Amino acid sequence: MQSPARPVAPLGRASGERTRIDPTPCLAHTEGYFEAQYAIDPDPWGFGMPGTNAAVRMTMAALPRPRYRRALEPGCANGALTELLAPRCDAIEAFDRVPAAGAGHSSCRASGR
């Protein structure tokens, strides 16, 4: 039986001891994590905030071609990027595993997985 993981120590410890990597899985991989985020806030990633909107626009500006035949956006959240990407694509498939994520956004569908 393994002993429980201790908290990760900050880098640059005075004792010179090597930092251990915490083997605890990322919270985002736990069942119900994303559903809980949307239950707390309909925009948990802040896509409606000005800074995030700028990041979405920068993502669009980084695309090398003006037009695409097809696009796939898994984890489309509230559809902010999908709405900007759609006019540049002949076809786009956008989905999110959390039904509440795409609620009210026709550009994003819930996959329920």
MARSE-376662 format. One record per residue: residue number from 1; x, y, z of N, C-alpha, C, O in turn. Coordinates in pm, 1 decimal, always signed. Each point is the difference from the previous one (the first is absolute). Layout:
# residues N
resi = NUM; n.px = X; n.py = Y; n.pz = Z; ca.px = X; ca.py = Y; ca.pz = Z; c.px = X; c.py = Y; c.pz = Z; o.px = X; o.py = Y; o.pz = Z
...
END
This chain:
# residues 113
resi = 1; n.px = +84.6; n.py = -118.3; n.pz = +0.0; ca.px = -84.6; ca.py = +118.3; ca.pz = +0.0; c.px = +89.0; c.py = +124.3; c.pz = +0.0; o.px = +95.5; o.py = +9.5; o.pz = +77.1
resi = 2; n.px = -128.5; n.py = +85.4; n.pz = -164.7; ca.px = +79.5; ca.py = +121.1; ca.pz = -10.0; c.px = -39.3; c.py = +98.0; c.pz = +109.4; o.px = -115.1; o.py = +5.4; o.pz = +43.3
resi = 3; n.px = +213.1; n.py = +71.2; n.pz = -0.3; ca.px = -30.1; ca.py = +103.9; ca.pz = +98.2; c.px = -61.9; c.py = +118.2; c.pz = -72.6; o.px = +27.7; o.py = +21.3; o.pz = -118.1
resi = 4; n.px = -111.8; n.py = +56.5; n.pz = +187.2; ca.px = -63.0; ca.py = +113.7; ca.pz = -65.5; c.px = +105.6; c.py = +100.4; c.pz = -46.0; o.px = +103.1; o.py = +17.6; o.pz = +64.9
resi = 5; n.px = -130.0; n.py = +46.6; n.pz = -176.0; ca.px = +94.0; ca.py = +98.6; ca.pz = -53.2; c.px = +3.4; c.py = +122.2; c.pz = +89.6; o.px = -103.3; o.py = +48.3; o.pz = +46.4
resi = 6; n.px = +222.5; n.py = -0.1; n.pz = -23.3; ca.px = +12.2; ca.py = +123.0; ca.pz = +78.1; c.px = -14.8; c.py = +118.8; c.pz = -93.7; o.px = +16.9; o.py = -15.8; o.pz = -120.9
resi = 7; n.px = -47.7; n.py = +133.1; n.pz = +172.0; ca.px = -13.6; ca.py = +117.6; ca.pz = -86.3; c.px = +129.4; c.py = +27.0; c.pz = -76.3; o.px = +109.7; o.py = -28.8; o.pz = +47.9
resi = 8; n.px = -125.2; n.py = +84.0; n.pz = -166.0; ca.px = +115.7; ca.py = +32.9; ca.pz = -82.1; c.px = +73.4; c.py = +116.4; c.pz = +64.4; o.px = -60.4; o.py = +100.7; o.pz = +37.0
resi = 9; n.px = +191.0; n.py = -115.9; n.pz = -24.4; ca.px = +81.4; ca.py = +105.6; ca.pz = +60.1; c.px = +31.6; c.py = +106.1; c.pz = -104.1; o.px = +10.5; o.py = -31.4; o.pz = -118.6
resi = 10; n.px = +4.8; n.py = +156.4; n.pz = +160.8; ca.px = +35.3; ca.py = +104.5; ca.pz = -95.4; c.px = +140.1; c.py = -23.0; c.pz = -55.2; o.px = +84.6; o.py = -60.7; o.pz = +65.8
resi = 11; n.px = -61.3; n.py = +109.3; n.pz = -186.4; ca.px = +131.6; ca.py = -13.4; ca.pz = -59.5; c.px = +102.1; c.py = +83.2; c.pz = +77.2; o.px = -35.6; o.py = +98.2; o.pz = +65.1
resi = 12; n.px = +161.2; n.py = -137.3; n.pz = -72.7; ca.px = +106.1; ca.py = +76.6; ca.pz = +64.0; c.px = +2.4; c.py = -14.3; c.pz = +150.6; o.px = +22.9; o.py = +98.6; o.pz = +70.2
resi = 13; n.px = -45.3; n.py = -216.3; n.pz = -19.1; ca.px = +2.1; ca.py = -21.1; ca.pz = +143.9; c.px = +139.5; c.py = +25.9; c.pz = +53.9; o.px = +99.5; o.py = -29.5; o.pz = -66.3
resi = 14; n.px = -92.5; n.py = +83.2; n.pz = +183.5; ca.px = +128.6; ca.py = +32.3; ca.pz = +61.7; c.px = +82.5; c.py = -125.0; c.pz = +27.2; o.px = +122.8; o.py = +4.6; o.pz = -8.3
resi = 15; n.px = -187.7; n.py = -115.9; n.pz = +40.5; ca.px = +72.7; ca.py = -121.6; ca.pz = +33.9; c.px = +58.7; c.py = -68.4; c.pz = -122.7; o.px = +83.0; o.py = -89.8; o.pz = +13.8
resi = 16; n.px = -124.2; n.py = +130.4; n.pz = -133.4; ca.px = +49.5; ca.py = -61.0; ca.pz = -121.7; c.px = -69.1; c.py = -130.9; c.pz = -34.2; o.px = +35.5; o.py = -63.8; o.pz = -99.2
resi = 17; n.px = -134.6; n.py = +21.7; n.pz = +179.7; ca.px = -72.9; ca.py = -123.1; ca.pz = -27.0; c.px = -77.7; c.py = +13.9; c.pz = -129.8; o.px = -56.0; o.py = +105.8; o.pz = -29.0
resi = 18; n.px = +53.0; n.py = -212.2; n.pz = -48.2; ca.px = -73.4; ca.py = +3.1; ca.pz = -126.4; c.px = -149.9; c.py = +9.1; c.pz = +25.3; o.px = -51.6; o.py = -57.8; o.pz = +95.7
resi = 19; n.px = -16.1; n.py = +129.6; n.pz = -180.7; ca.px = -144.8; ca.py = +15.5; ca.pz = +10.4; c.px = -68.4; c.py = -123.8; c.pz = -54.8; o.px = +34.7; o.py = -48.3; o.pz = -107.8
resi = 20; n.px = -131.6; n.py = -2.8; n.pz = +181.5; ca.px = -78.9; ca.py = -114.3; ca.pz = -46.4; c.px = -114.4; c.py = +48.6; c.pz = -85.5; o.px = -53.1; o.py = +108.9; o.pz = +21.6
resi = 21; n.px = +15.9; n.py = -188.2; n.pz = -117.2; ca.px = -117.3; ca.py = +29.9; ca.pz = -82.1; c.px = -119.4; c.py = -64.6; c.pz = +67.1; o.px = +3.0; o.py = -118.8; o.pz = +32.4
resi = 22; n.px = -106.6; n.py = +195.5; n.pz = -11.8; ca.px = -120.9; ca.py = -49.8; ca.pz = +63.8; c.px = -74.7; c.py = -89.8; c.pz = -98.5; o.px = -41.4; o.py = +47.6; o.pz = -105.7
resi = 23; n.px = +22.9; n.py = -175.0; n.pz = +136.9; ca.px = -67.9; ca.py = -91.2; ca.pz = -92.9; c.px = -151.9; c.py = +11.9; c.pz = +1.5; o.px = -67.6; o.py = -72.7; o.pz = -72.7
resi = 24; n.px = +12.6; n.py = +162.3; n.pz = +153.7; ca.px = -144.4; ca.py = +17.0; ca.pz = +6.8; c.px = -51.6; c.py = +44.3; c.pz = -136.4; o.px = +56.2; o.py = +92.2; o.pz = -59.0
resi = 25; n.px = -161.2; n.py = -154.9; n.pz = +7.4; ca.px = -49.8; ca.py = +38.4; ca.pz = -132.4; c.px = -56.3; c.py = +141.5; c.pz = +0.2; o.px = -45.9; o.py = +50.4; o.pz = +102.5
resi = 26; n.px = +50.3; n.py = +10.7; n.pz = -216.6; ca.px = -56.0; ca.py = +133.2; ca.pz = -18.8; c.px = -149.4; c.py = -3.6; c.pz = +33.0; o.px = -69.1; o.py = -95.3; o.pz = -36.0
resi = 27; n.px = +19.8; n.py = +197.2; n.pz = +103.3; ca.px = -142.1; ca.py = +5.0; ca.pz = +36.1; c.px = -90.2; c.py = -4.3; c.pz = -122.6; o.px = -111.5; o.py = -51.7; o.pz = +7.2
resi = 28; n.px = +158.0; n.py = +105.0; n.pz = -119.3; ca.px = -81.3; ca.py = +2.7; ca.pz = -120.1; c.px = -31.6; c.py = -140.0; c.pz = -51.1; o.px = -92.6; o.py = -16.9; o.pz = -79.3
resi = 29; n.px = +167.6; n.py = -83.6; n.pz = +123.3; ca.px = -24.3; ca.py = -136.3; ca.pz = -43.7; c.px = -94.9; c.py = -75.7; c.pz = +93.5; o.px = -30.2; o.py = -116.7; o.pz = -25.1
resi = 30; n.px = -16.0; n.py = +179.7; n.pz = +129.9; ca.px = -90.1; ca.py = -67.3; ca.pz = +92.3; c.px = -143.7; c.py = +11.9; c.pz = -50.6; o.px = -37.4; o.py = +99.1; o.pz = -62.7
resi = 31; n.px = -40.9; n.py = -200.5; n.pz = +90.9; ca.px = -139.7; ca.py = -4.6; ca.pz = -43.4; c.px = -77.3; c.py = +119.4; c.pz = +55.9; o.px = +5.0; o.py = +26.6; o.pz = +120.1
resi = 32; n.px = -75.0; n.py = +43.8; n.pz = -205.3; ca.px = -85.0; ca.py = +109.5; ca.pz = +42.4; c.px = +69.0; c.py = +135.3; c.pz = +13.4; o.px = -65.3; o.py = +98.7; o.pz = +33.9
resi = 33; n.px = +195.6; n.py = -92.1; n.pz = -59.9; ca.px = +72.8; ca.py = +126.9; ca.pz = +17.3; c.px = -57.2; c.py = +110.8; c.pz = -88.2; o.px = -33.3; o.py = +108.0; o.pz = +48.9
resi = 34; n.px = +22.0; n.py = -135.1; n.pz = -178.9; ca.px = -46.8; ca.py = +103.7; ca.pz = -91.4; c.px = -146.6; c.py = +34.9; c.pz = +24.7; o.px = -38.7; o.py = +116.4; o.pz = -10.5
resi = 35; n.px = -42.2; n.py = -215.8; n.pz = +42.9; ca.px = -140.0; ca.py = +26.4; ca.pz = +31.7; c.px = -10.0; c.py = +94.6; c.pz = +119.6; o.px = -82.8; o.py = +91.0; o.pz = +1.3
resi = 36; n.px = +167.5; n.py = -113.4; n.pz = +98.6; ca.px = +0.1; ca.py = +86.3; ca.pz = +118.9; c.px = +40.8; c.py = +142.4; c.pz = -34.5; o.px = -54.2; o.py = +95.3; o.pz = +56.2
resi = 37; n.px = +149.3; n.py = -79.7; n.pz = -148.0; ca.px = +43.4; ca.py = +134.2; ca.pz = -39.3; c.px = -115.5; c.py = +78.5; c.pz = -62.0; o.px = -18.8; o.py = +117.9; o.pz = +30.0
resi = 38; n.px = -57.9; n.py = -183.4; n.pz = -115.9; ca.px = -113.3; ca.py = +67.6; ca.pz = -64.1; c.px = -117.2; c.py = +19.4; c.pz = +95.7; o.px = -80.8; o.py = +90.7; o.pz = -19.8
resi = 39; n.px = +70.0; n.py = -173.3; n.pz = +122.4; ca.px = -105.6; ca.py = +19.2; ca.pz = +100.0; c.px = +27.4; c.py = +125.2; c.pz = +83.1; o.px = -93.2; o.py = +67.2; o.pz = +44.2
resi = 40; n.px = +219.3; n.py = -36.4; n.pz = -23.3; ca.px = +39.3; ca.py = +118.3; ca.pz = +77.5; c.px = -13.2; c.py = +127.1; c.pz = -81.8; o.px = -46.1; o.py = +102.5; o.pz = +50.2
resi = 41; n.px = +87.0; n.py = -109.1; n.pz = -177.6; ca.px = +4.9; ca.py = +119.2; ca.pz = -85.0; c.px = -25.9; c.py = -42.2; c.pz = -144.4; o.px = +67.6; o.py = -90.4; o.pz = -49.1
resi = 42; n.px = -162.8; n.py = +152.2; n.pz = -21.0; ca.px = -25.5; ca.py = -38.3; ca.pz = -138.9; c.px = +115.8; c.py = +32.5; c.pz = -95.0; o.px = +2.4; o.py = -48.3; o.pz = -113.3
resi = 43; n.px = +92.5; n.py = +128.8; n.pz = +158.3; ca.px = +119.1; ca.py = +32.8; ca.pz = -79.3; c.px = +123.7; c.py = -21.3; c.pz = +88.0; o.px = +70.8; o.py = +95.7; o.pz = +31.3
resi = 44; n.px = -44.3; n.py = -222.3; n.pz = +9.2; ca.px = +107.7; ca.py = -23.6; ca.pz = +96.6; c.px = +139.5; c.py = +33.4; c.pz = -51.3; o.px = +90.1; o.py = +22.1; o.pz = +80.8
resi = 45; n.px = -69.2; n.py = -17.7; n.pz = -210.6; ca.px = +133.2; ca.py = +28.4; ca.pz = -54.7; c.px = +15.4; c.py = +147.2; c.pz = -32.7; o.px = +106.4; o.py = +42.8; o.pz = -44.9
resi = 46; n.px = -210.9; n.py = +35.0; n.pz = +66.8; ca.px = +9.2; ca.py = +144.8; ca.pz = -18.3; c.px = +7.6; c.py = +44.4; c.pz = -145.1; o.px = +62.7; o.py = +101.7; o.pz = -29.7
resi = 47; n.px = -125.5; n.py = -176.1; n.pz = -61.9; ca.px = +5.1; ca.py = +38.6; ca.pz = -140.4; c.px = -69.2; c.py = +132.9; c.pz = -26.0; o.px = +28.1; o.py = +66.1; o.pz = -99.9
resi = 48; n.px = -118.0; n.py = -26.8; n.pz = +188.6; ca.px = -67.4; ca.py = +128.0; ca.pz = -16.0; c.px = +82.1; c.py = +117.4; c.pz = +49.5; o.px = -38.8; o.py = +115.2; o.pz = -19.3
resi = 49; n.px = +151.2; n.py = -142.5; n.pz = +82.5; ca.px = +85.5; ca.py = +106.8; ca.pz = +52.8; c.px = +86.5; c.py = +56.0; c.pz = -112.7; o.px = +39.9; o.py = -75.1; o.pz = -89.0
resi = 50; n.px = -10.2; n.py = +203.8; n.pz = +90.5; ca.px = +76.4; ca.py = +62.4; ca.pz = -108.7; c.px = +134.8; c.py = -65.7; c.pz = -28.4; o.px = +33.9; o.py = -17.9; o.pz = -117.0
resi = 51; n.px = +42.5; n.py = -17.9; n.pz = +215.8; ca.px = +131.3; ca.py = -60.1; ca.pz = -22.4; c.px = -8.1; c.py = -134.2; c.pz = -69.7; o.px = +81.5; o.py = -30.4; o.pz = -87.1
resi = 52; n.px = -179.2; n.py = -49.8; n.pz = +124.9; ca.px = -15.3; ca.py = -131.5; ca.pz = -61.0; c.px = -48.4; c.py = +13.6; c.pz = -143.2; o.px = +43.8; o.py = -73.3; o.pz = -88.6
resi = 53; n.px = -134.7; n.py = +167.6; n.pz = +66.4; ca.px = -47.9; ca.py = +23.3; ca.pz = -135.1; c.px = +116.9; c.py = +37.6; c.pz = -90.9; o.px = +4.1; o.py = -41.0; o.pz = -116.0
resi = 54; n.px = +90.0; n.py = +118.1; n.pz = +167.9; ca.px = +119.4; ca.py = +35.9; ca.pz = -77.6; c.px = +81.5; c.py = -124.9; c.pz = -31.5; o.px = +55.3; o.py = -11.3; o.pz = -109.4
resi = 55; n.px = -46.9; n.py = -81.8; n.pz = +202.8; ca.px = +74.3; ca.py = -123.1; ca.pz = -22.5; c.px = -66.6; c.py = -83.5; c.pz = -110.1; o.px = +69.1; o.py = -61.1; o.pz = -81.5
resi = 56; n.px = -201.1; n.py = +58.3; n.pz = +78.9; ca.px = -72.0; ca.py = -72.3; ca.pz = -104.7; c.px = +28.5; c.py = +65.1; c.pz = -135.1; o.px = +22.4; o.py = -69.6; o.pz = -99.1
resi = 57; n.px = -23.3; n.py = +201.0; n.pz = +94.8; ca.px = +28.2; ca.py = +71.3; ca.pz = -125.2; c.px = +144.9; c.py = -22.0; c.pz = -44.2; o.px = +27.1; o.py = -9.2; o.pz = -119.7
resi = 58; n.px = +64.7; n.py = +0.8; n.pz = +213.6; ca.px = +139.6; ca.py = -28.4; ca.pz = -34.5; c.px = +13.0; c.py = -140.5; c.pz = -57.1; o.px = +79.2; o.py = -23.3; o.pz = -91.3
resi = 59; n.px = -156.9; n.py = -70.3; n.pz = +145.1; ca.px = -0.6; ca.py = -135.9; ca.pz = -54.6; c.px = -45.7; c.py = +3.8; c.pz = -145.1; o.px = +58.8; o.py = -66.0; o.pz = -85.6
resi = 60; n.px = -161.9; n.py = +142.0; n.pz = +58.3; ca.px = -49.5; ca.py = +12.3; ca.pz = -137.1; c.px = +106.3; c.py = +63.5; c.pz = -90.6; o.px = +19.0; o.py = -44.1; o.pz = -113.3
resi = 61; n.px = +48.9; n.py = +145.5; n.pz = +161.9; ca.px = +102.3; ca.py = +68.4; ca.pz = -79.1; c.px = +118.8; c.py = -91.7; c.pz = -30.5; o.px = +71.1; o.py = +20.7; o.pz = -98.4
resi = 62; n.px = -50.0; n.py = -121.5; n.pz = +182.7; ca.px = +112.3; ca.py = -90.9; ca.pz = -18.5; c.px = -26.5; c.py = -106.8; c.pz = -106.1; o.px = +92.6; o.py = -69.4; o.pz = -41.8
resi = 63; n.px = -216.3; n.py = +55.7; n.pz = -1.6; ca.px = -31.5; ca.py = -99.5; ca.pz = -103.3; c.px = +63.5; c.py = +42.8; c.pz = -131.6; o.px = -19.3; o.py = +113.5; o.pz = -43.6
resi = 64; n.px = +94.4; n.py = -202.1; n.pz = -20.2; ca.px = +76.5; ca.py = +40.0; ca.pz = -118.2; c.px = -81.5; c.py = +23.8; c.pz = -126.9; o.px = +43.5; o.py = +74.2; o.pz = -88.0
resi = 65; n.px = -161.4; n.py = -136.4; n.pz = +77.6; ca.px = -77.9; ca.py = +14.3; ca.pz = -123.2; c.px = -128.1; c.py = +79.5; c.pz = +26.7; o.px = -53.6; o.py = -3.4; o.pz = +110.8
resi = 66; n.px = +5.4; n.py = +74.1; n.pz = -211.6; ca.px = -123.2; ca.py = +76.8; ca.pz = +18.8; c.px = -125.3; c.py = -86.1; c.pz = -0.7; o.px = -103.5; o.py = +41.8; o.pz = +51.9
resi = 67; n.px = +111.0; n.py = -162.9; n.pz = -110.5; ca.px = -117.8; ca.py = -84.6; ca.pz = -13.0; c.px = +37.6; c.py = -146.6; c.pz = +18.8; o.px = +109.4; o.py = -42.5; o.pz = -37.0
resi = 68; n.px = -203.5; n.py = -35.5; n.pz = +96.2; ca.px = +20.9; ca.py = -141.7; ca.pz = +25.7; c.px = -121.6; c.py = -78.7; c.pz = -46.5; o.px = -113.2; o.py = +47.5; o.pz = +9.9
resi = 69; n.px = +137.2; n.py = -168.2; n.pz = -60.6; ca.px = -111.4; ca.py = -85.9; ca.pz = -41.0; c.px = -74.9; c.py = -51.8; c.pz = +121.6; o.px = -123.1; o.py = +2.1; o.pz = +3.6
resi = 70; n.px = +197.7; n.py = -48.7; n.pz = +96.0; ca.px = -61.3; ca.py = -57.8; ca.pz = +120.0; c.px = +79.0; c.py = +41.8; c.pz = +123.6; o.px = +120.6; o.py = +24.0; o.pz = -6.2
resi = 71; n.px = -191.3; n.py = -16.0; n.pz = +118.1; ca.px = +64.7; ca.py = +28.1; ca.pz = +128.5; c.px = -67.0; c.py = -84.3; c.pz = +107.7; o.px = -118.4; o.py = -32.6; o.pz = -8.7
resi = 72; n.px = +195.4; n.py = -1.4; n.pz = +108.5; ca.px = -48.8; ca.py = -76.1; ca.pz = +114.9; c.px = +41.6; c.py = +73.9; c.pz = +126.0; o.px = +117.7; o.py = +30.7; o.pz = +19.4
resi = 73; n.px = -215.2; n.py = -2.6; n.pz = +65.9; ca.px = +31.1; ca.py = +64.9; ca.pz = +128.1; c.px = -59.2; c.py = -81.8; c.pz = +114.9; o.px = -112.4; o.py = +25.7; o.pz = +43.0
resi = 74; n.px = +187.4; n.py = -123.6; n.pz = +6.3; ca.px = -46.6; ca.py = -72.2; ca.pz = +118.8; c.px = +16.5; c.py = +88.8; c.pz = +122.7; o.px = +96.9; o.py = +75.3; o.pz = +10.2
resi = 75; n.px = -190.2; n.py = -84.1; n.pz = +81.5; ca.px = +6.8; ca.py = +83.2; ca.pz = +120.9; c.px = -27.4; c.py = +145.7; c.pz = -32.5; o.px = +73.2; o.py = +88.6; o.pz = +44.1
resi = 76; n.px = -178.3; n.py = -63.4; n.pz = -121.1; ca.px = -27.4; ca.py = +135.6; ca.pz = -48.6; c.px = -52.0; c.py = +95.7; c.pz = +107.5; o.px = -18.5; o.py = +118.8; o.pz = -26.4
resi = 77; n.px = -4.8; n.py = -170.0; n.pz = +146.9; ca.px = -47.6; ca.py = +84.6; ca.pz = +111.3; c.px = -123.4; c.py = +77.4; c.pz = -43.3; o.px = -99.9; o.py = -60.2; o.pz = -39.3
resi = 78; n.px = +105.2; n.py = +192.9; n.pz = +45.8; ca.px = -118.8; ca.py = +78.1; ca.pz = -32.4; c.px = -7.4; c.py = +39.9; c.pz = -146.8; o.px = -89.3; o.py = +75.6; o.pz = -38.4
resi = 79; n.px = +180.3; n.py = -124.5; n.pz = -43.9; ca.px = -5.0; ca.py = +26.8; ca.pz = -143.7; c.px = +64.2; c.py = +129.4; c.pz = -44.5; o.px = -19.1; o.py = +40.7; o.pz = -114.6
resi = 80; n.px = +95.1; n.py = +26.2; n.pz = +201.1; ca.px = +61.9; ca.py = +127.7; ca.pz = -35.7; c.px = +94.0; c.py = -13.7; c.pz = -119.8; o.px = -7.1; o.py = +79.5; o.pz = -93.8
resi = 81; n.px = +94.1; n.py = -178.9; n.pz = +96.5; ca.px = +90.8; ca.py = -21.6; ca.pz = -112.1; c.px = -75.9; c.py = -53.9; c.pz = -120.6; o.px = +29.8; o.py = +37.2; o.pz = -113.5
resi = 82; n.px = -126.4; n.py = -123.4; n.pz = +136.9; ca.px = -78.7; ca.py = -58.9; ca.pz = -109.1; c.px = -68.9; c.py = +108.1; c.pz = -81.6; o.px = -2.3; o.py = -7.0; o.pz = -122.9
resi = 83; n.px = -53.8; n.py = +106.6; n.pz = +190.0; ca.px = -70.8; ca.py = +107.3; ca.pz = -70.1; c.px = +92.7; c.py = +78.6; c.pz = -91.7; o.px = -41.6; o.py = +44.2; o.pz = -107.0
resi = 84; n.px = +166.4; n.py = -26.6; n.pz = +147.8; ca.px = +95.1; ca.py = +71.8; ca.pz = -84.0; c.px = +56.6; c.py = -88.8; c.pz = -110.8; o.px = +31.4; o.py = +48.0; o.pz = -108.9
resi = 85; n.px = -18.9; n.py = -176.6; n.pz = +137.2; ca.px = +57.2; ca.py = -93.9; ca.pz = -95.3; c.px = -99.6; c.py = -37.5; c.pz = -111.1; o.px = +40.9; o.py = -20.8; o.pz = -114.3
resi = 86; n.px = -167.7; n.py = +12.3; n.pz = +145.8; ca.px = -102.7; ca.py = -46.9; ca.pz = -93.8; c.px = -2.1; c.py = +74.5; c.pz = -134.0; o.px = -9.4; o.py = -65.6; o.pz = -103.8
resi = 87; n.px = +17.4; n.py = +197.7; n.pz = +100.7; ca.px = -3.1; ca.py = +68.7; ca.pz = -130.0; c.px = +119.3; c.py = -32.7; c.pz = -90.4; o.px = -5.7; o.py = +23.0; o.pz = -120.9
resi = 88; n.px = +113.0; n.py = -76.1; n.pz = +178.6; ca.px = +119.8; ca.py = -33.0; ca.pz = -78.6; c.px = +3.5; c.py = -147.1; c.pz = -42.0; o.px = +97.5; o.py = -45.8; o.pz = -59.6
resi = 89; n.px = -204.4; n.py = -27.8; n.pz = +91.0; ca.px = -2.1; ca.py = -144.3; ca.pz = -28.6; c.px = -123.0; c.py = -37.7; c.pz = -81.6; o.px = -108.3; o.py = +55.6; o.pz = +18.4
resi = 90; n.px = +127.5; n.py = -151.5; n.pz = -109.2; ca.px = -113.9; ca.py = -53.2; ca.pz = -73.6; c.px = -86.4; c.py = -84.9; c.pz = +92.8; o.px = -122.6; o.py = -0.9; o.pz = -11.3
resi = 91; n.px = +187.7; n.py = -70.2; n.pz = +102.7; ca.px = -71.6; ca.py = -83.1; ca.pz = +98.1; c.px = +78.9; c.py = +2.3; c.pz = +130.1; o.px = +123.1; o.py = +0.6; o.pz = -0.3
resi = 92; n.px = -195.9; n.py = +0.8; n.pz = +111.3; ca.px = +65.7; ca.py = -1.8; ca.pz = +130.7; c.px = -77.5; c.py = -92.5; c.pz = +93.1; o.px = -123.1; o.py = +1.8; o.pz = +2.9
resi = 93; n.px = +195.1; n.py = -81.0; n.pz = +71.4; ca.px = -59.0; ca.py = -88.5; ca.pz = +101.1; c.px = +55.7; c.py = +46.2; c.pz = +134.5; o.px = +120.5; o.py = -7.7; o.pz = +24.2
resi = 94; n.px = -208.4; n.py = +55.3; n.pz = +62.1; ca.px = +40.8; ca.py = +47.2; ca.pz = +131.9; c.px = -85.6; c.py = -69.6; c.pz = +104.7; o.px = -122.2; o.py = -6.9; o.pz = -13.0
resi = 95; n.px = +186.7; n.py = -44.3; n.pz = +116.0; ca.px = -75.3; ca.py = -70.6; ca.pz = +103.8; c.px = +70.3; c.py = +13.0; c.pz = +134.1; o.px = +118.7; o.py = +31.4; o.pz = +8.2
resi = 96; n.px = -195.8; n.py = -56.6; n.pz = +95.8; ca.px = +52.0; ca.py = +0.7; ca.pz = +136.2; c.px = -66.9; c.py = -112.6; c.pz = +75.2; o.px = -117.3; o.py = -29.4; o.pz = -22.7
resi = 97; n.px = +191.2; n.py = -34.1; n.pz = +112.2; ca.px = -55.8; ca.py = -113.5; ca.pz = +72.9; c.px = -100.0; c.py = +42.7; c.pz = +107.2; o.px = -75.2; o.py = -83.2; o.pz = +50.7
resi = 98; n.px = +73.6; n.py = +210.7; n.pz = -16.1; ca.px = -90.7; ca.py = +51.2; ca.pz = +102.7; c.px = -118.3; c.py = +68.5; c.pz = -68.5; o.px = +18.3; o.py = +101.0; o.pz = -67.8
resi = 99; n.px = -139.3; n.py = -154.7; n.pz = +84.7; ca.px = -115.7; ca.py = +61.0; ca.pz = -64.9; c.px = -17.9; c.py = +148.2; c.pz = +32.3; o.px = -39.9; o.py = +77.1; o.pz = -87.3
resi = 100; n.px = +68.0; n.py = -36.5; n.pz = +208.9; ca.px = -17.6; ca.py = +140.3; ca.pz = +38.3; c.px = +98.0; c.py = +92.1; c.pz = -71.3; o.px = -25.7; o.py = +119.9; o.pz = -11.8
resi = 101; n.px = +136.7; n.py = -173.2; n.pz = -35.7; ca.px = +101.1; ca.py = +82.9; ca.pz = -66.2; c.px = -54.8; c.py = +63.6; c.pz = -126.8; o.px = +19.4; o.py = +119.4; o.pz = -22.9
resi = 102; n.px = -87.5; n.py = -197.7; n.pz = -59.5; ca.px = -52.1; ca.py = +52.2; ca.pz = -125.8; c.px = -142.2; c.py = +49.7; c.pz = +7.4; o.px = -58.2; o.py = +34.9; o.pz = -102.7
resi = 103; n.px = +0.6; n.py = -30.6; n.pz = +221.6; ca.px = -138.9; ca.py = +43.0; ca.pz = +13.8; c.px = -18.9; c.py = +141.0; c.pz = -56.2; o.px = +70.3; o.py = +93.4; o.pz = +38.5
resi = 104; n.px = -164.6; n.py = -80.1; n.pz = -128.3; ca.px = -29.2; ca.py = +130.5; ca.pz = -57.6; c.px = +93.0; c.py = +37.7; c.pz = -113.7; o.px = -11.2; o.py = +110.5; o.pz = -53.2
resi = 105; n.px = +101.7; n.py = -197.2; n.pz = +14.5; ca.px = +92.7; ca.py = +29.9; ca.pz = -110.0; c.px = -20.2; c.py = -104.6; c.pz = -109.1; o.px = +38.4; o.py = -115.9; o.pz = +15.7
resi = 106; n.px = -99.0; n.py = +157.8; n.pz = -125.9; ca.px = -29.8; ca.py = -93.3; ca.pz = -108.0; c.px = +126.0; c.py = -52.6; c.pz = -66.9; o.px = -4.1; o.py = -103.2; o.pz = -66.9
resi = 107; n.px = +116.9; n.py = +173.1; n.pz = +84.2; ca.px = +123.2; ca.py = -41.8; ca.pz = -65.9; c.px = +69.7; c.py = -114.1; c.pz = +72.4; o.px = +91.8; o.py = -60.7; o.pz = -55.1
resi = 108; n.px = -133.2; n.py = +30.8; n.pz = +175.7; ca.px = +65.4; ca.py = -104.6; ca.pz = +79.8; c.px = -104.2; c.py = -96.7; c.pz = +52.1; o.px = -100.8; o.py = +41.6; o.pz = +57.1
resi = 109; n.px = +124.3; n.py = -170.6; n.pz = -76.5; ca.px = -94.2; ca.py = -98.9; ca.pz = +50.1; c.px = +64.0; c.py = -80.6; c.pz = +111.4; o.px = +122.2; o.py = -13.1; o.pz = +6.4
resi = 110; n.px = -204.5; n.py = -40.0; n.pz = +80.1; ca.px = +48.9; ca.py = -82.8; ca.pz = +111.1; c.px = +13.6; c.py = -143.5; c.pz = -46.6; o.px = -89.3; o.py = -53.2; o.pz = -65.9
resi = 111; n.px = +199.6; n.py = -8.9; n.pz = +99.5; ca.px = +20.5; ca.py = -139.8; ca.pz = -39.6; c.px = -50.0; c.py = -95.7; c.pz = +106.4; o.px = -26.1; o.py = -116.6; o.pz = -29.6
resi = 112; n.px = +12.2; n.py = +163.7; n.pz = +154.2; ca.px = -49.2; ca.py = -83.9; ca.pz = +106.8; c.px = +94.5; c.py = -108.7; c.pz = +42.7; o.px = -41.5; o.py = -95.9; o.pz = +65.0
resi = 113; n.px = +168.6; n.py = +108.3; n.pz = -100.1; ca.px = +98.0; ca.py = -102.0; ca.pz = +39.0; c.px = +97.2; c.py = +57.4; c.pz = +99.1; o.px = +90.6; o.py = -69.9; o.pz = +45.3
END
